[in-house]
């Protein structure tokens, strides 16, 4: 908001200065096209500068995918996985589901295609006898598969 307000004030001041100069000194020497071109060139450069300033990302901000820890806790997972019939990869998908990741985020994190993640999710739902992700996470916690 501050940037937009500053931009508007600069526009008003420059327009006022140009009008003052036009009426005071250059009314007979220069045409209106010169004034219009000068204002257009200035605001084109100013607009490009402000656009770059507003769209450039700040350094030091971490996204959720880089801030998450991808190490999986080793409870008694091996025994629980044997009992449930889940594969290691399905366990990884389930753990990321429990952390709240979307299918696309899981695919990016595990270097899989989106369709592969969907297939693993479907297999999880069948093996855990659930219909939704939240139910799968709850059932896995009850079975001791995830923390």
N, CA, C and O atoms as a GROMACS GRO file, in nm:
protein
  588
    1UNK      N    1   0.082  -0.118   0.000
    1UNK     CA    2   0.000   0.000   0.000
    1UNK      C    3   0.087   0.125   0.000
    1UNK      O    4   0.056   0.225  -0.065
    2UNK      N    5   0.198   0.117   0.076
    2UNK     CA    6   0.289   0.231   0.083
    2UNK      C    7   0.347   0.261  -0.055
    2UNK      O    8   0.362   0.377  -0.092
    3UNK      N    9   0.381   0.157  -0.129
    3UNK     CA   10   0.440   0.173  -0.262
    3UNK      C   11   0.341   0.239  -0.357
    3UNK      O   12   0.378   0.327  -0.435
    4UNK      N   13   0.217   0.196  -0.352
    4UNK     CA   14   0.114   0.252  -0.440
    4UNK      C   15   0.089   0.398  -0.408
    4UNK      O   16   0.075   0.481  -0.498
    5UNK      N   17   0.084   0.431  -0.279
    5UNK     CA   18   0.064   0.570  -0.238
    5UNK      C   19   0.181   0.657  -0.284
    5UNK      O   20   0.161   0.768  -0.334
    6UNK      N   21   0.302   0.607  -0.268
    6UNK     CA   22   0.421   0.681  -0.313
    6UNK      C   23   0.417   0.703  -0.464
    6UNK      O   24   0.447   0.812  -0.512
    7UNK      N   25   0.380   0.601  -0.537
    7UNK     CA   26   0.370   0.609  -0.682
    7UNK      C   27   0.269   0.718  -0.723
    7UNK      O   28   0.296   0.796  -0.814
    8UNK      N   29   0.156   0.721  -0.657
    8UNK     CA   30   0.053   0.822  -0.687
    8UNK      C   31   0.099   0.963  -0.656
    8UNK      O   32   0.072   1.055  -0.732
    9UNK      N   33   0.168   0.980  -0.545
    9UNK     CA   34   0.219   1.113  -0.508
    9UNK      C   35   0.322   1.161  -0.609
    9UNK      O   36   0.320   1.277  -0.650
   10UNK      N   37   0.412   1.072  -0.649
   10UNK     CA   38   0.513   1.109  -0.749
   10UNK      C   39   0.446   1.149  -0.879
   10UNK      O   40   0.487   1.247  -0.942
   11UNK      N   41   0.344   1.075  -0.921
   11UNK     CA   42   0.272   1.107  -1.043
   11UNK      C   43   0.210   1.246  -1.034
   11UNK      O   44   0.219   1.325  -1.128
   12UNK      N   45   0.147   1.276  -0.922
   12UNK     CA   46   0.082   1.407  -0.905
   12UNK      C   47   0.184   1.520  -0.905
   12UNK      O   48   0.161   1.623  -0.968
   13UNK      N   49   0.296   1.502  -0.837
   13UNK     CA   50   0.398   1.606  -0.831
   13UNK      C   51   0.458   1.631  -0.969
   13UNK      O   52   0.474   1.745  -1.010
   14UNK      N   53   0.492   1.523  -1.040
   14UNK     CA   54   0.551   1.540  -1.174
   14UNK      C   55   0.454   1.603  -1.272
   14UNK      O   56   0.494   1.685  -1.354
   15UNK      N   57   0.329   1.567  -1.263
   15UNK     CA   58   0.230   1.628  -1.350
   15UNK      C   59   0.219   1.778  -1.320
   15UNK      O   60   0.209   1.860  -1.412
   16UNK      N   61   0.220   1.813  -1.192
   16UNK     CA   62   0.216   1.954  -1.154
   16UNK      C   63   0.337   2.031  -1.204
   16UNK      O   64   0.323   2.143  -1.254
   17UNK      N   65   0.455   1.972  -1.190
   17UNK     CA   66   0.578   2.037  -1.238
   17UNK      C   67   0.572   2.057  -1.389
   17UNK      O   68   0.607   2.164  -1.439
   18UNK      N   69   0.530   1.955  -1.462
   18UNK     CA   70   0.522   1.968  -1.608
   18UNK      C   71   0.422   2.076  -1.649
   18UNK      O   72   0.448   2.152  -1.743
   19UNK      N   73   0.310   2.083  -1.582
   19UNK     CA   74   0.212   2.186  -1.615
   19UNK      C   75   0.268   2.325  -1.586
   19UNK      O   76   0.249   2.418  -1.664
   20UNK      N   77   0.338   2.339  -1.472
   20UNK     CA   78   0.397   2.467  -1.437
   20UNK      C   79   0.500   2.510  -1.541
   20UNK      O   80   0.501   2.625  -1.586
   21UNK      N   81   0.588   2.415  -1.580
   21UNK     CA   82   0.692   2.445  -1.679
   21UNK      C   83   0.628   2.476  -1.814
   21UNK      O   84   0.673   2.566  -1.885
   22UNK      N   85   0.524   2.402  -1.849
   22UNK     CA   86   0.457   2.423  -1.977
   22UNK      C   87   0.399   2.565  -1.984
   22UNK      O   88   0.420   2.635  -2.083
   23UNK      N   89   0.328   2.607  -1.881
   23UNK     CA   90   0.267   2.738  -1.883
   23UNK      C   91   0.369   2.850  -1.865
   23UNK      O   92   0.350   2.961  -1.915
   24UNK      N   93   0.474   2.822  -1.795
   24UNK     CA   94   0.569   2.926  -1.760
   24UNK      C   95   0.668   2.956  -1.872
   24UNK      O   96   0.688   3.072  -1.908
   25UNK      N   97   0.731   2.851  -1.926
   25UNK     CA   98   0.845   2.874  -2.014
   25UNK      C   99   0.832   2.817  -2.155
   25UNK      O  100   0.872   2.882  -2.252
   26UNK      N  101   0.777   2.696  -2.167
   26UNK     CA  102   0.792   2.624  -2.292
   26UNK      C  103   0.666   2.615  -2.376
   26UNK      O  104   0.658   2.532  -2.466
   27UNK      N  105   0.568   2.696  -2.348
   27UNK     CA  106   0.441   2.686  -2.419
   27UNK      C  107   0.456   2.702  -2.570
   27UNK      O  108   0.385   2.636  -2.645
   28UNK      N  109   0.543   2.782  -2.613
   28UNK     CA  110   0.555   2.809  -2.756
   28UNK      C  111   0.659   2.719  -2.824
   28UNK      O  112   0.652   2.696  -2.945
   29UNK      N  113   0.757   2.668  -2.745
   29UNK     CA  114   0.868   2.596  -2.806
   29UNK      C  115   0.842   2.447  -2.829
   29UNK      O  116   0.887   2.391  -2.930
   30UNK      N  117   0.772   2.382  -2.738
   30UNK     CA  118   0.757   2.236  -2.747
   30UNK      C  119   0.610   2.198  -2.765
   30UNK      O  120   0.520   2.268  -2.718
   31UNK      N  121   0.589   2.087  -2.833
   31UNK     CA  122   0.453   2.041  -2.855
   31UNK      C  123   0.405   1.953  -2.738
   31UNK      O  124   0.484   1.914  -2.652
   32UNK      N  125   0.277   1.925  -2.736
   32UNK     CA  126   0.219   1.841  -2.631
   32UNK      C  127   0.273   1.698  -2.639
   32UNK      O  128   0.284   1.632  -2.536
   33UNK      N  129   0.306   1.652  -2.757
   33UNK     CA  130   0.360   1.517  -2.774
   33UNK      C  131   0.489   1.499  -2.694
   33UNK      O  132   0.515   1.390  -2.642
   34UNK      N  133   0.569   1.603  -2.684
   34UNK     CA  134   0.692   1.595  -2.606
   34UNK      C  135   0.662   1.569  -2.459
   34UNK      O  136   0.725   1.485  -2.396
   35UNK      N  137   0.565   1.641  -2.405
   35UNK     CA  138   0.529   1.624  -2.265
   35UNK      C  139   0.472   1.485  -2.239
   35UNK      O  140   0.508   1.420  -2.140
   36UNK      N  141   0.385   1.441  -2.325
   36UNK     CA  142   0.324   1.309  -2.310
   36UNK      C  143   0.432   1.201  -2.318
   36UNK      O  144   0.430   1.106  -2.240
   37UNK      N  145   0.524   1.214  -2.412
   37UNK     CA  146   0.633   1.116  -2.426
   37UNK      C  147   0.724   1.113  -2.306
   37UNK      O  148   0.768   1.005  -2.263
   38UNK      N  149   0.754   1.229  -2.250
   38UNK     CA  150   0.841   1.237  -2.132
   38UNK      C  151   0.775   1.168  -2.012
   38UNK      O  152   0.839   1.089  -1.942
   39UNK      N  153   0.650   1.198  -1.989
   39UNK     CA  154   0.577   1.136  -1.878
   39UNK      C  155   0.565   0.985  -1.900
   39UNK      O  156   0.584   0.908  -1.806
   40UNK      N  157   0.535   0.943  -2.020
   40UNK     CA  158   0.521   0.800  -2.050
   40UNK      C  159   0.652   0.726  -2.028
   40UNK      O  160   0.653   0.619  -1.969
   41UNK      N  161   0.763   0.782  -2.075
   41UNK     CA  162   0.894   0.717  -2.058
   41UNK      C  163   0.930   0.707  -1.910
   41UNK      O  164   0.977   0.602  -1.865
   42UNK      N  165   0.909   0.814  -1.836
   42UNK     CA  166   0.943   0.813  -1.694
   42UNK      C  167   0.862   0.707  -1.620
   42UNK      O  168   0.919   0.630  -1.542
   43UNK      N  169   0.732   0.702  -1.642
   43UNK     CA  170   0.649   0.608  -1.569
   43UNK      C  171   0.665   0.464  -1.619
   43UNK      O  172   0.635   0.370  -1.545
   44UNK      N  173   0.710   0.447  -1.741
   44UNK     CA  174   0.743   0.312  -1.786
   44UNK      C  175   0.862   0.258  -1.707
   44UNK      O  176   0.859   0.146  -1.658
   45UNK      N  177   0.966   0.339  -1.696
   45UNK     CA  178   1.084   0.298  -1.619
   45UNK      C  179   1.048   0.278  -1.472
   45UNK      O  180   1.091   0.180  -1.411
   46UNK      N  181   0.971   0.370  -1.415
   46UNK     CA  182   0.930   0.359  -1.276
   46UNK      C  183   0.844   0.234  -1.253
   46UNK      O  184   0.859   0.166  -1.151
   47UNK      N  185   0.754   0.206  -1.345
   47UNK     CA  186   0.669   0.088  -1.334
   47UNK      C  187   0.748  -0.042  -1.340
   47UNK      O  188   0.720  -0.135  -1.265
   48UNK      N  189   0.846  -0.049  -1.429
   48UNK     CA  190   0.930  -0.169  -1.438
   48UNK      C  191   1.009  -0.187  -1.308
   48UNK      O  192   1.017  -0.298  -1.256
   49UNK      N  193   1.066  -0.080  -1.257
   49UNK     CA  194   1.142  -0.088  -1.133
   49UNK      C  195   1.054  -0.134  -1.017
   49UNK      O  196   1.094  -0.220  -0.938
   50UNK      N  197   0.935  -0.076  -1.006
   50UNK     CA  198   0.846  -0.113  -0.896
   50UNK      C  199   0.794  -0.256  -0.912
   50UNK      O  200   0.779  -0.327  -0.812
   51UNK      N  201   0.768  -0.298  -1.034
   51UNK     CA  202   0.724  -0.435  -1.057
   51UNK      C  203   0.829  -0.536  -1.015
   51UNK      O  204   0.798  -0.637  -0.953
   52UNK      N  205   0.955  -0.508  -1.049
   52UNK     CA  206   1.063  -0.597  -1.007
   52UNK      C  207   1.079  -0.597  -0.856
   52UNK      O  208   1.105  -0.701  -0.795
   53UNK      N  209   1.063  -0.481  -0.795
   53UNK     CA  210   1.077  -0.471  -0.650
   53UNK      C  211   0.966  -0.548  -0.579
   53UNK      O  212   0.993  -0.613  -0.478
   54UNK      N  213   0.845  -0.543  -0.630
   54UNK     CA  214   0.733  -0.609  -0.565
   54UNK      C  215   0.730  -0.759  -0.589
   54UNK      O  216   0.678  -0.834  -0.506
   55UNK      N  217   0.784  -0.805  -0.702
   55UNK     CA  218   0.776  -0.948  -0.733
   55UNK      C  219   0.901  -1.026  -0.696
   55UNK      O  220   0.900  -1.149  -0.706
   56UNK      N  221   1.007  -0.960  -0.654
   56UNK     CA  222   1.128  -1.030  -0.614
   56UNK      C  223   1.107  -1.090  -0.475
   56UNK      O  224   1.060  -1.022  -0.384
   57UNK      N  225   1.142  -1.220  -0.461
   57UNK     CA  226   1.125  -1.288  -0.333
   57UNK      C  227   1.233  -1.243  -0.236
   57UNK      O  228   1.347  -1.217  -0.275
   58UNK      N  229   1.196  -1.236  -0.110
   58UNK     CA  230   1.289  -1.202  -0.005
   58UNK      C  231   1.373  -1.324   0.029
   58UNK      O  232   1.322  -1.436   0.028
   59UNK      N  233   1.501  -1.304   0.059
   59UNK     CA  234   1.587  -1.414   0.097
   59UNK      C  235   1.567  -1.445   0.244
   59UNK      O  236   1.530  -1.357   0.323
   60UNK      N  237   1.591  -1.571   0.280
   60UNK     CA  238   1.581  -1.611   0.419
   60UNK      C  239   1.447  -1.669   0.456
   60UNK      O  240   1.429  -1.715   0.569
   61UNK      N  241   1.351  -1.668   0.366
   61UNK     CA  242   1.220  -1.725   0.394
   61UNK      C  243   1.221  -1.869   0.345
   61UNK      O  244   1.253  -1.896   0.229
   62UNK      N  245   1.186  -1.962   0.435
   62UNK     CA  246   1.184  -2.102   0.398
   62UNK      C  247   1.042  -2.143   0.362
   62UNK      O  248   0.946  -2.098   0.424
   63UNK      N  249   1.031  -2.228   0.262
   63UNK     CA  250   0.900  -2.281   0.228
   63UNK      C  251   0.876  -2.405   0.311
   63UNK      O  252   0.969  -2.461   0.370
   64UNK      N  253   0.752  -2.449   0.315
   64UNK     CA  254   0.718  -2.563   0.399
   64UNK      C  255   0.787  -2.691   0.352
   64UNK      O  256   0.818  -2.777   0.434
   65UNK      N  257   0.812  -2.705   0.222
   65UNK     CA  258   0.874  -2.828   0.174
   65UNK      C  259   1.021  -2.837   0.213
   65UNK      O  260   1.072  -2.948   0.230
   66UNK      N  261   1.091  -2.724   0.228
   66UNK     CA  262   1.231  -2.729   0.268
   66UNK      C  263   1.246  -2.732   0.419
   66UNK      O  264   1.350  -2.772   0.469
   67UNK      N  265   1.144  -2.689   0.492
   67UNK     CA  266   1.154  -2.682   0.636
   67UNK      C  267   1.114  -2.813   0.704
   67UNK      O  268   1.142  -2.830   0.823
   68UNK      N  269   1.050  -2.905   0.633
   68UNK     CA  270   1.004  -3.028   0.695
   68UNK      C  271   1.117  -3.127   0.709
   68UNK      O  272   1.213  -3.127   0.631
   69UNK      N  273   1.106  -3.209   0.807
   69UNK     CA  274   1.205  -3.311   0.832
   69UNK      C  275   1.155  -3.441   0.770
   69UNK      O  276   1.044  -3.485   0.801
   70UNK      N  277   1.234  -3.502   0.684
   70UNK     CA  278   1.187  -3.620   0.613
   70UNK      C  279   1.235  -3.749   0.677
   70UNK      O  280   1.214  -3.856   0.620
   71UNK      N  281   1.298  -3.742   0.794
   71UNK     CA  282   1.336  -3.865   0.862
   71UNK      C  283   1.214  -3.920   0.933
   71UNK      O  284   1.137  -3.845   0.992
   72UNK      N  285   1.199  -4.049   0.927
   72UNK     CA  286   1.081  -4.112   0.981
   72UNK      C  287   1.115  -4.177   1.115
   72UNK      O  288   1.217  -4.245   1.126
   73UNK      N  289   1.032  -4.158   1.215
   73UNK     CA  290   1.062  -4.216   1.346
   73UNK      C  291   1.056  -4.368   1.342
   73UNK      O  292   0.971  -4.425   1.274
   74UNK      N  293   1.145  -4.431   1.412
   74UNK     CA  294   1.150  -4.576   1.416
   74UNK      C  295   1.090  -4.623   1.549
   74UNK      O  296   1.164  -4.650   1.644
   75UNK      N  297   0.958  -4.634   1.557
   75UNK     CA  298   0.893  -4.681   1.678
   75UNK      C  299   0.912  -4.833   1.683
   75UNK      O  300   1.023  -4.879   1.710
   76UNK      N  301   0.811  -4.908   1.659
   76UNK     CA  302   0.822  -5.050   1.631
   76UNK      C  303   0.756  -5.068   1.496
   76UNK      O  304   0.668  -5.151   1.476
   77UNK      N  305   0.804  -4.985   1.402
   77UNK     CA  306   0.742  -4.973   1.271
   77UNK      C  307   0.750  -5.103   1.193
   77UNK      O  308   0.655  -5.141   1.124
   78UNK      N  309   0.864  -5.171   1.204
   78UNK     CA  310   0.880  -5.293   1.124
   78UNK      C  311   0.774  -5.397   1.160
   78UNK      O  312   0.716  -5.460   1.072
   79UNK      N  313   0.751  -5.416   1.289
   79UNK     CA  314   0.650  -5.513   1.331
   79UNK      C  315   0.510  -5.466   1.288
   79UNK      O  316   0.428  -5.546   1.241
   80UNK      N  317   0.484  -5.337   1.306
   80UNK     CA  318   0.352  -5.284   1.268
   80UNK      C  319   0.330  -5.293   1.118
   80UNK      O  320   0.220  -5.322   1.072
   81UNK      N  321   0.438  -5.268   1.040
   81UNK     CA  322   0.426  -5.279   0.894
   81UNK      C  323   0.399  -5.423   0.852
   81UNK      O  324   0.321  -5.448   0.760
   82UNK      N  325   0.465  -5.516   0.919
   82UNK     CA  326   0.442  -5.658   0.887
   82UNK      C  327   0.296  -5.696   0.911
   82UNK      O  328   0.235  -5.765   0.830
   83UNK      N  329   0.242  -5.649   1.024
   83UNK     CA  330   0.103  -5.682   1.058
   83UNK      C  331   0.003  -5.616   0.965
   83UNK      O  332  -0.100  -5.674   0.932
   84UNK      N  333   0.033  -5.494   0.921
   84UNK     CA  334  -0.062  -5.421   0.838
   84UNK      C  335  -0.050  -5.456   0.690
   84UNK      O  336  -0.146  -5.438   0.614
   85UNK      N  337   0.065  -5.505   0.648
   85UNK     CA  338   0.086  -5.538   0.508
   85UNK      C  339   0.129  -5.419   0.423
   85UNK      O  340   0.127  -5.427   0.300
   86UNK      N  341   0.168  -5.309   0.486
   86UNK     CA  342   0.212  -5.191   0.412
   86UNK      C  343   0.358  -5.205   0.370
   86UNK      O  344   0.439  -5.264   0.441
   87UNK      N  345   0.389  -5.150   0.253
   87UNK     CA  346   0.527  -5.148   0.208
   87UNK      C  347   0.598  -5.027   0.269
   87UNK      O  348   0.533  -4.939   0.326
   88UNK      N  349   0.730  -5.023   0.258
   88UNK     CA  350   0.807  -4.909   0.310
   88UNK      C  351   0.765  -4.779   0.242
   88UNK      O  352   0.751  -4.676   0.307
   89UNK      N  353   0.744  -4.784   0.110
   89UNK     CA  354   0.707  -4.663   0.036
   89UNK      C  355   0.568  -4.617   0.077
   89UNK      O  356   0.545  -4.497   0.092
   90UNK      N  357   0.476  -4.710   0.097
   90UNK     CA  358   0.342  -4.672   0.144
   90UNK      C  359   0.350  -4.609   0.283
   90UNK      O  360   0.275  -4.517   0.314
   91UNK      N  361   0.441  -4.659   0.365
   91UNK     CA  362   0.462  -4.600   0.497
   91UNK      C  363   0.514  -4.457   0.485
   91UNK      O  364   0.470  -4.369   0.560
   92UNK      N  365   0.606  -4.433   0.392
   92UNK     CA  366   0.657  -4.298   0.371
   92UNK      C  367   0.545  -4.205   0.326
   92UNK      O  368   0.535  -4.092   0.374
   93UNK      N  369   0.462  -4.252   0.233
   93UNK     CA  370   0.349  -4.172   0.186
   93UNK      C  371   0.254  -4.142   0.301
   93UNK      O  372   0.206  -4.030   0.315
   94UNK      N  373   0.226  -4.243   0.382
   94UNK     CA  374   0.136  -4.226   0.496
   94UNK      C  375   0.192  -4.126   0.597
   94UNK      O  376   0.118  -4.045   0.652
   95UNK      N  377   0.322  -4.132   0.623
   95UNK     CA  378   0.384  -4.039   0.716
   95UNK      C  379   0.374  -3.895   0.666
   95UNK      O  380   0.345  -3.804   0.744
   96UNK      N  381   0.396  -3.874   0.536
   96UNK     CA  382   0.382  -3.740   0.480
   96UNK      C  383   0.237  -3.694   0.480
   96UNK      O  384   0.209  -3.576   0.496
   97UNK      N  385   0.145  -3.787   0.461
   97UNK     CA  386   0.002  -3.754   0.472
   97UNK      C  387  -0.028  -3.704   0.612
   97UNK      O  388  -0.101  -3.606   0.630
   98UNK      N  389   0.028  -3.773   0.711
   98UNK     CA  390   0.003  -3.735   0.851
   98UNK      C  391   0.060  -3.598   0.882
   98UNK      O  392   0.010  -3.529   0.971
   99UNK      N  393   0.164  -3.557   0.810
   99UNK     CA  394   0.221  -3.425   0.829
   99UNK      C  395   0.142  -3.316   0.757
   99UNK      O  396   0.174  -3.198   0.768
  100UNK      N  397   0.040  -3.357   0.681
  100UNK     CA  398  -0.048  -3.260   0.616
  100UNK      C  399  -0.010  -3.225   0.474
  100UNK      O  400  -0.060  -3.127   0.420
  101UNK      N  401   0.078  -3.301   0.412
  101UNK     CA  402   0.120  -3.273   0.275
  101UNK      C  403   0.012  -3.313   0.174
  101UNK      O  404  -0.062  -3.410   0.196
  102UNK      N  405   0.002  -3.239   0.066
  102UNK     CA  406  -0.088  -3.275  -0.043
  102UNK      C  407  -0.023  -3.383  -0.128
  102UNK      O  408   0.095  -3.414  -0.112
  103UNK      N  409  -0.099  -3.440  -0.219
  103UNK     CA  410  -0.043  -3.543  -0.308
  103UNK      C  411   0.074  -3.489  -0.389
  103UNK      O  412   0.174  -3.558  -0.407
  104UNK      N  413   0.062  -3.366  -0.438
  104UNK     CA  414   0.170  -3.307  -0.518
  104UNK      C  415   0.294  -3.285  -0.433
  104UNK      O  416   0.406  -3.309  -0.480
  105UNK      N  417   0.277  -3.241  -0.311
  105UNK     CA  418   0.392  -3.221  -0.223
  105UNK      C  419   0.459  -3.353  -0.189
  105UNK      O  420   0.582  -3.360  -0.181
  106UNK      N  421   0.380  -3.457  -0.168
  106UNK     CA  422   0.435  -3.591  -0.142
  106UNK      C  423   0.514  -3.638  -0.263
  106UNK      O  424   0.624  -3.693  -0.249
  107UNK      N  425   0.458  -3.618  -0.382
  107UNK     CA  426   0.527  -3.659  -0.505
  107UNK      C  427   0.660  -3.586  -0.518
  107UNK      O  428   0.761  -3.647  -0.555
  108UNK      N  429   0.662  -3.458  -0.491
  108UNK     CA  430   0.785  -3.380  -0.499
  108UNK      C  431   0.887  -3.425  -0.395
  108UNK      O  432   1.006  -3.438  -0.425
  109UNK      N  433   0.841  -3.450  -0.274
  109UNK     CA  434   0.930  -3.488  -0.164
  109UNK      C  435   0.994  -3.625  -0.188
  109UNK      O  436   1.112  -3.644  -0.160
  110UNK      N  437   0.917  -3.720  -0.241
  110UNK     CA  438   0.967  -3.856  -0.261
  110UNK      C  439   1.015  -3.882  -0.403
  110UNK      O  440   1.054  -3.994  -0.437
  111UNK      N  441   1.013  -3.779  -0.487
  111UNK     CA  442   1.056  -3.791  -0.628
  111UNK      C  443   0.975  -3.898  -0.701
  111UNK      O  444   1.031  -3.985  -0.768
  112UNK      N  445   0.844  -3.889  -0.688
  112UNK     CA  446   0.752  -3.980  -0.754
  112UNK      C  447   0.660  -3.899  -0.844
  112UNK      O  448   0.652  -3.777  -0.834
  113UNK      N  449   0.590  -3.970  -0.932
  113UNK     CA  450   0.488  -3.901  -1.011
  113UNK      C  451   0.361  -3.889  -0.927
  113UNK      O  452   0.342  -3.962  -0.830
  114UNK      N  453   0.276  -3.797  -0.965
  114UNK     CA  454   0.151  -3.776  -0.893
  114UNK      C  455   0.064  -3.901  -0.899
  114UNK      O  456  -0.001  -3.936  -0.801
  115UNK      N  457   0.062  -3.968  -1.014
  115UNK     CA  458  -0.018  -4.090  -1.027
  115UNK      C  459   0.032  -4.201  -0.935
  115UNK      O  460  -0.048  -4.277  -0.881
  116UNK      N  461   0.163  -4.210  -0.916
  116UNK     CA  462   0.218  -4.311  -0.825
  116UNK      C  463   0.175  -4.284  -0.682
  116UNK      O  464   0.141  -4.376  -0.608
  117UNK      N  465   0.175  -4.157  -0.642
  117UNK     CA  466   0.130  -4.121  -0.507
  117UNK      C  467  -0.018  -4.155  -0.490
  117UNK      O  468  -0.059  -4.205  -0.386
  118UNK      N  469  -0.096  -4.128  -0.593
  118UNK     CA  470  -0.239  -4.162  -0.586
  118UNK      C  471  -0.260  -4.312  -0.575
  118UNK      O  472  -0.348  -4.358  -0.502
  119UNK      N  473  -0.178  -4.389  -0.645
  119UNK     CA  474  -0.186  -4.536  -0.637
  119UNK      C  475  -0.150  -4.584  -0.496
  119UNK      O  476  -0.219  -4.668  -0.439
  120UNK      N  477  -0.042  -4.529  -0.440
  120UNK     CA  478  -0.004  -4.565  -0.303
  120UNK      C  479  -0.114  -4.527  -0.205
  120UNK      O  480  -0.143  -4.602  -0.112
  121UNK      N  481  -0.176  -4.412  -0.225
  121UNK     CA  482  -0.284  -4.368  -0.137
  121UNK      C  483  -0.403  -4.464  -0.145
  121UNK      O  484  -0.461  -4.501  -0.043
  122UNK      N  485  -0.438  -4.504  -0.266
  122UNK     CA  486  -0.549  -4.599  -0.283
  122UNK      C  487  -0.518  -4.731  -0.215
  122UNK      O  488  -0.604  -4.789  -0.149
  123UNK      N  489  -0.394  -4.780  -0.231
  123UNK     CA  490  -0.354  -4.905  -0.166
  123UNK      C  491  -0.359  -4.891  -0.014
  123UNK      O  492  -0.399  -4.983   0.056
  124UNK      N  493  -0.317  -4.775   0.037
  124UNK     CA  494  -0.325  -4.750   0.181
  124UNK      C  495  -0.468  -4.757   0.229
  124UNK      O  496  -0.497  -4.819   0.332
  125UNK      N  497  -0.559  -4.694   0.156
  125UNK     CA  498  -0.699  -4.691   0.197
  125UNK      C  499  -0.757  -4.833   0.201
  125UNK      O  500  -0.834  -4.867   0.291
  126UNK      N  501  -0.718  -4.915   0.104
  126UNK     CA  502  -0.768  -5.053   0.100
  126UNK      C  503  -0.710  -5.133   0.216
  126UNK      O  504  -0.783  -5.203   0.287
  127UNK      N  505  -0.578  -5.123   0.236
  127UNK     CA  506  -0.513  -5.202   0.341
  127UNK      C  507  -0.555  -5.159   0.481
  127UNK      O  508  -0.560  -5.242   0.572
  128UNK      N  509  -0.585  -5.031   0.500
  128UNK     CA  510  -0.626  -4.983   0.631
  128UNK      C  511  -0.778  -4.983   0.647
  128UNK      O  512  -0.830  -4.952   0.754
  129UNK      N  513  -0.849  -5.017   0.539
  129UNK     CA  514  -0.995  -5.024   0.538
  129UNK      C  515  -1.058  -4.890   0.577
  129UNK      O  516  -1.139  -4.881   0.669
  130UNK      N  517  -1.017  -4.785   0.504
  130UNK     CA  518  -1.069  -4.650   0.527
  130UNK      C  519  -1.107  -4.588   0.394
  130UNK      O  520  -1.077  -4.643   0.288
  131UNK      N  521  -1.172  -4.472   0.399
  131UNK     CA  522  -1.214  -4.404   0.276
  131UNK      C  523  -1.149  -4.268   0.257
  131UNK      O  524  -1.150  -4.214   0.147
  132UNK      N  525  -1.094  -4.210   0.364
  132UNK     CA  526  -1.036  -4.076   0.356
  132UNK      C  527  -0.897  -4.073   0.419
  132UNK      O  528  -0.858  -4.162   0.495
  133UNK      N  529  -0.823  -3.966   0.385
  133UNK     CA  530  -0.686  -3.949   0.437
  133UNK      C  531  -0.686  -3.937   0.589
  133UNK      O  532  -0.603  -3.997   0.657
  134UNK      N  533  -0.780  -3.860   0.642
  134UNK     CA  534  -0.783  -3.840   0.787
  134UNK      C  535  -0.810  -3.972   0.860
  134UNK      O  536  -0.754  -3.998   0.966
  135UNK      N  537  -0.896  -4.054   0.802
  135UNK     CA  538  -0.923  -4.184   0.862
  135UNK      C  539  -0.799  -4.274   0.854
  135UNK      O  540  -0.772  -4.350   0.947
  136UNK      N  541  -0.725  -4.265   0.744
  136UNK     CA  542  -0.604  -4.346   0.728
  136UNK      C  543  -0.500  -4.306   0.833
  136UNK      O  544  -0.436  -4.393   0.893
  137UNK      N  545  -0.484  -4.177   0.855
  137UNK     CA  546  -0.387  -4.131   0.955
  137UNK      C  547  -0.430  -4.176   1.095
  137UNK      O  548  -0.348  -4.224   1.173
  138UNK      N  549  -0.558  -4.162   1.125
  138UNK     CA  550  -0.608  -4.203   1.256
  138UNK      C  551  -0.589  -4.353   1.278
  138UNK      O  552  -0.544  -4.395   1.384
  139UNK      N  553  -0.624  -4.433   1.178
  139UNK     CA  554  -0.610  -4.579   1.189
  139UNK      C  555  -0.463  -4.618   1.205
  139UNK      O  556  -0.430  -4.707   1.284
  140UNK      N  557  -0.374  -4.552   1.130
  140UNK     CA  558  -0.232  -4.582   1.139
  140UNK      C  559  -0.177  -4.549   1.278
  140UNK      O  560  -0.093  -4.622   1.330
  141UNK      N  561  -0.225  -4.441   1.337
  141UNK     CA  562  -0.181  -4.406   1.472
  141UNK      C  563  -0.231  -4.510   1.572
  141UNK      O  564  -0.159  -4.548   1.664
  142UNK      N  565  -0.354  -4.555   1.554
  142UNK     CA  566  -0.408  -4.659   1.644
  142UNK      C  567  -0.329  -4.788   1.634
  142UNK      O  568  -0.310  -4.858   1.734
  143UNK      N  569  -0.285  -4.820   1.514
  143UNK     CA  570  -0.209  -4.945   1.492
  143UNK      C  571  -0.062  -4.931   1.529
  143UNK      O  572   0.011  -5.030   1.531
  144UNK      N  573  -0.016  -4.809   1.557
  144UNK     CA  574   0.124  -4.789   1.592
  144UNK      C  575   0.217  -4.780   1.473
  144UNK      O  576   0.338  -4.795   1.487
  145UNK      N  577   0.162  -4.755   1.353
  145UNK     CA  578   0.244  -4.747   1.232
  145UNK      C  579   0.314  -4.612   1.224
  145UNK      O  580   0.428  -4.603   1.180
  146UNK      N  581   0.245  -4.507   1.268
  146UNK     CA  582   0.304  -4.372   1.270
  146UNK      C  583   0.283  -4.312   1.408
  146UNK      O  584   0.197  -4.356   1.484
  147UNK      N  585   0.362  -4.211   1.438
  147UNK     CA  586   0.353  -4.146   1.569
  147UNK      C  587   0.239  -4.046   1.572
  147UNK      O  588   0.216  -3.981   1.674
   0.00000   0.00000   0.00000
